[in-house]
Amino acid sequence: MIDEMLIHSLQLQAAVRKKVRFGFSSTEAEKILSAVDRSTNVGKRDYAMLVLAKHTGLRAVDVIHMRLGDIDWNNNEIQIIQHKTKRPLILPLENTVGNAIAEYILKARPESDYQEVFLRVKAPYEPLGQGNGTVITRKYAQKAGVTWKPDEYKGFHSFRHSIGIGMLLSPVRVSYCGFEYLWR
């Protein structure tokens, strides 16, 4: 047993405040996608990126760094090494996402030696930069009339949060010892 108060020996720091991230509602996400003019090369690229984010929840950095070889068209999969975690990730390539990416690659992607899927639409035809995902998202959100409060931070990552929130709110059916439970 120690007679002195050890609490005074420990340095305690206040918890670090983190930004609260908000996800898009399904209505907001659909409005943003609907605002994209898919008849232009820029629109085809932006739509493919946004649909990919909405359906997979990939981080902007992973979408921007996605390479042509990361898409396994035969098995309908996207296989990447996540930029943040350095871990492999295999996702299903849904028809909606695959069709949007294919339309961009076949009809709008400029000729380039770069292997990244998403490139600038004006010369030099090189991969997009780090902040382009949020710039693109906010451009179409504004065009669609999707607004948020000053204390809300919304951008490309909000599609990822929407998927997470949807997963948390989805009912889960579990069977245990012959009984079936439904959690909401």
C-alpha positions in Angstrom: 0.0 0.0 0.0 1.2 3.5 -0.8 0.4 6.4 1.5 0.7 9.2 -1.1 -1.9 10.1 -3.7 -0.6 8.9 -7.0 -3.1 11.0 -8.9 -0.9 14.0 -8.5 2.0 12.1 -10.1 0.0 11.4 -13.3 -0.4 14.0 -15.9 -3.9 14.0 -17.2 -4.9 15.7 -20.4 -8.3 16.6 -21.6 -9.7 14.4 -24.3 -9.0 15.6 -27.8 -12.1 17.0 -29.5 -12.7 15.4 -32.8 -14.7 16.7 -35.7 -18.1 15.2 -36.0 -18.6 13.9 -39.5 -22.0 13.7 -41.0 -23.2 11.3 -43.6 -25.5 12.2 -46.5 -29.1 11.0 -46.3 -30.1 8.7 -49.2 -32.1 11.7 -50.6 -29.1 14.0 -50.5 -26.9 11.4 -52.1 -29.4 10.8 -54.9 -29.8 14.6 -55.5 -26.0 15.0 -55.7 -25.8 12.1 -58.3 -28.7 13.6 -60.2 -27.0 16.9 -60.5 -24.1 15.5 -62.6 -24.3 16.1 -66.3 -23.3 12.7 -67.6 -23.2 13.8 -71.2 -19.8 15.5 -70.7 -16.4 13.9 -70.1 -16.1 15.7 -66.7 -19.6 14.5 -65.8 -18.8 10.9 -66.7 -15.7 10.9 -64.6 -17.3 12.7 -61.6 -20.4 10.5 -61.7 -18.3 7.3 -61.7 -16.3 8.6 -58.7 -19.4 9.6 -56.8 -21.3 6.4 -57.5 -18.2 4.4 -56.5 -18.1 6.4 -53.2 -21.9 6.0 -52.6 -22.0 2.3 -53.2 -18.7 1.2 -51.7 -17.8 3.8 -49.1 -14.2 4.0 -50.3 -12.2 6.8 -49.1 -11.4 9.6 -51.6 -7.7 8.8 -51.5 -8.5 5.2 -52.5 -10.8 6.3 -55.3 -8.3 8.8 -56.6 -5.4 6.2 -56.5 -7.5 3.4 -57.9 -5.7 1.8 -60.9 -7.1 0.2 -64.0 -5.7 -3.2 -62.8 -7.6 -2.9 -59.5 -10.9 -3.7 -61.3 -11.5 -7.4 -61.9 -14.2 -7.2 -64.6 -14.4 -11.0 -64.9 -15.2 -11.6 -61.2 -17.0 -8.3 -60.7 -14.6 -7.2 -57.9 -12.5 -4.2 -57.0 -9.3 -5.2 -55.3 -7.2 -2.5 -53.7 -4.6 -1.9 -51.0 -6.1 0.7 -48.8 -4.0 3.9 -48.6 -4.7 4.6 -45.0 -4.4 1.1 -43.5 -2.2 -0.6 -46.1 -4.5 -3.6 -45.9 -6.0 -5.4 -48.9 -9.7 -4.8 -49.6 -11.9 -6.7 -52.0 -15.3 -5.2 -52.8 -18.1 -6.4 -55.1 -18.4 -4.4 -58.3 -22.1 -3.7 -58.5 -23.6 -3.2 -62.0 -24.4 0.5 -61.3 -20.8 1.2 -60.3 -19.3 -1.0 -63.0 -21.4 0.6 -65.7 -20.5 4.1 -64.6 -16.7 3.3 -64.5 -16.9 1.5 -67.8 -18.7 4.4 -69.5 -16.0 6.8 -68.2 -13.1 4.6 -69.2 -14.5 3.8 -72.7 -16.0 7.1 -73.6 -14.4 9.9 -71.6 -11.0 8.9 -70.1 -8.2 10.6 -72.0 -5.4 8.6 -73.6 -2.7 8.4 -71.0 0.2 6.1 -69.8 -1.0 6.6 -66.3 -2.7 3.6 -64.8 -4.9 5.5 -62.4 -8.5 5.2 -63.4 -9.5 8.8 -62.8 -7.5 11.5 -64.6 -7.7 15.2 -65.2 -9.9 16.1 -68.3 -7.5 18.8 -69.5 -3.9 18.4 -70.4 -1.7 17.3 -68.8 -3.7 14.1 -68.4 -2.5 13.0 -65.0 -4.1 11.6 -61.9 -6.3 13.8 -59.7 -4.9 15.4 -56.6 -5.7 14.6 -53.0 -8.5 17.2 -52.4 -10.4 16.7 -55.6 -12.9 14.3 -54.1 -14.4 16.8 -51.7 -14.2 19.6 -54.4 -16.2 17.4 -56.8 -18.8 16.4 -54.1 -19.3 20.0 -52.9 -19.7 21.2 -56.5 -22.6 18.9 -57.2 -24.1 19.3 -53.8 -24.3 23.0 -54.4 -25.7 22.4 -57.9 -28.4 20.1 -56.4 -29.3 22.5 -53.6 -28.0 20.2 -50.9 -27.0 22.4 -48.0 -25.8 21.8 -44.5 -25.3 23.8 -41.3 -22.0 25.6 -40.7 -21.1 23.2 -37.9 -21.6 20.2 -40.2 -18.7 19.1 -42.3 -19.7 17.2 -45.4 -17.7 16.1 -48.3 -16.6 13.0 -50.2 -16.1 11.1 -46.9 -19.8 11.7 -46.1 -20.7 8.9 -48.5 -18.6 6.5 -46.4 -20.3 7.7 -43.2 -23.7 7.2 -44.9 -22.8 3.5 -45.4 -21.7 3.1 -41.8 -24.8 4.8 -40.5 -26.9 2.6 -42.7 -25.2 -0.5 -41.4 -25.7 0.5 -37.8 -29.4 1.1 -38.4 -30.1 -2.0 -40.4 -31.9 -4.8 -38.6 -29.7 -7.9 -38.0 -31.2 -11.4 -37.9 -29.3 -13.9 -35.7 -30.1 -17.5 -35.0 -29.0 -19.0 -31.7 -30.0 -22.3 -30.1 -32.9 -22.7 -32.3 -34.3 -19.2 -31.6 -34.2 -16.4 -34.1 -33.6 -12.8 -32.9 -34.0 -9.6 -34.8 -32.0 -6.6 -33.6 -32.7 -3.1 -34.7 
